[in-house]
């Protein structure tokens, strides 16, 4: 199962928690769980995660989003890659993530 980019958007398409990487990371992971759940999967089924974040070489923001994302993973966890980008597709978003999951 391939889950495409999840963004920190609300039901109206607006950005949730502008400027707050922690809150946006939680929102992205909530969307990820919903997408996985729609196919009968959960975080334990994830094998690979890519996270794209607007970091501007800010180690603190990187640490926050990695720490939060890691808290959702089921041990031993998926392979996870964080990629710093200059800008994401939706204005005001600081993070997006996609994943690959394996289900029976």
VENMOLIN-V937265 format. One record per pair of residues at least 6 apart in sequence whose C-alpha atoms are under 6 Angstrom apart, sorted by the first residue. I is the first residue (numbers start at 1). J is the second residue. Records with the same first field share a line. If there is no record, write none. Layout:
I = J + J
This chain:
1 = 100 + 101
2 = 100
3 = 98 + 99
4 = 98
5 = 96 + 97 + 98
6 = 28 + 96 + 97
7 = 28 + 96
8 = 15 + 16 + 24 + 27 + 28
9 = 15 + 16
18 = 92
36 = 42
43 = 73
44 = 74
45 = 101 + 102
46 = 78 + 100 + 101
47 = 78 + 100 + 101
48 = 78 + 79 + 80 + 99 + 100
49 = 80 + 98 + 99
50 = 80 + 81 + 97 + 98
51 = 82 + 96 + 97
52 = 82 + 83 + 84 + 95 + 96
53 = 84 + 85 + 94 + 95
54 = 84 + 85 + 86 + 87 + 94
55 = 84
